[in-house]
Amino acid sequence: MVILDLLRNMNGRIIGSGKETIILAHGYGGDQSIWDKILPKLCESYKIVLFDWCFSGANLLKHHFDAEKYSSYEPFADDLIALVDEMKLESFIFVGHSMSGIIGCIASIKRPTLFKRLILVSSSPRFINMEDYEGGFDIAEMEEMFRNIEEKYDVWSTNFASIAVDPSDPPSVDKFDKCLKRMGVEIALPLAKSVFLSDYRHILDKVITPCTIIQTKVDFAVPNSVPTFMHNTIKGESTVEIINTNGHFPQLTAHQEFLNVIHRVLIS
């Protein structure tokens, strides 16, 4: 990827108006459309930066995704920093969904002066259980998921979407399913291994940017012990907000409550 053209290559755009800037970063399998429900209100008071990661099916240049290069979150953090430097942003609020929350944490360690606040949505530093840590999954469950991705991707993506997104909101389930299918198995499999086998617990005590951790009542991927762990481990000021919905996508299935949390945090 040509660093000096990241804005175009990552479908970057700025909408809205206001003195402060919010960057919205989607997670695994998604694209910037997962923020559509919250954009009208946010755009009334803030400048909003949207983009698609190189793995996204909405990114027309997704062939730039290199599984070896992006086998960890650090290159994503470097892309984020390069993008905001290209856009000449000097200070912003970063809202990162799922894997992007941890990517934002890493980027904030590299360039803390850029980040005014981190809002970590359904994020987790580690998904695999350990004796002294509940990540949500056993390694055998992950290995089975990887096999399903590789052998029957279309079936897996539909099933995964119905678990990840609150099934009481079928249009949102369908939206995420279509995002996953656009990403494709060639990217989905190596990226899933990078995400679900990662362990970034060690970076949390280096995060000095104020953080808001947003969690739903029930998230299949992130047990409620995880935001508590993050809150207790992050070095800077942090708070935990629980949204009264199920699933991994509160910005889709409880967007008004999600907006209420964002507004309350940013005006406090």
C-alpha positions, 0 to 999 in steps of 0.5 A: 500500500502506498502510504502517501495515498492511504486516504484514497486506498482506505476509502477515507472521508470526513463528514459532519462539522464541529470543533472536535474530530471523532475517528470511527474504526470498524472491526473484523469482517466489517466496513464503515457502514456499520456506523451508519445508524449513529452518523446523523446525530454525531455529524451534528456536533463533530467532524467524523472520519470514516475509513475501511481497513485493507481487509474490508470487502468494501475496500476495492484495493483489498488485494493490498492485504498481506496475511504475513504483514498483518499477522499482528495488530502493529501494522494496522496501528501504523496504517492508522497513524499514517492515515491521520498524519496524511489527513493532518489531524493533531488530536481526535477521539478514537472509537474502535470496534472489536479488534480496532479498539486494541489497535487504537490502544497500540497506536495511542502508545506509539503516538499518545499526543494524537489521542484525546480519548479512546472509546473501546467497543466490544474489544478484547485483548485476548479471546482464548481462556487461560487458567487465570484469565477468561477470554471466552473460548477454548483453543479447540473451539477456535480450531473448529471455527478456523476449519469451518471458515476454510471449508464452508465459508458462506455457511460459516459467515451466515451462522457467525453473523447470527451469533455476533449480532443480536438476532432480534435485529434481522436487518443488522444480522444480514448487513454483517453477513453481507460484509463478511461474504464481501471480505472473502475466505482468502482474507477471513481465515488468516485474519481470524487467526491473527485476531482470535489467537492474539494476546495484547494484555501486556500493552494495556498498562502502557495505555495512558489515554483516557478510555471508555470501555463499552460492553453489551450485557451478553456478548458471545465473543467478549465475556463481561470479565474482559472489560473489568480486566481491561479497566483494572489493567489500563494505566490511564483513567478508564470507565466501563459502560454496559449497554442494555442489548445482546451481541457484539454490535451495540452500534447496530442493535442499540444505536440510540443507547450507544449514542447516549453513552458517547454523548455523555462521555464526551461532554463530561 
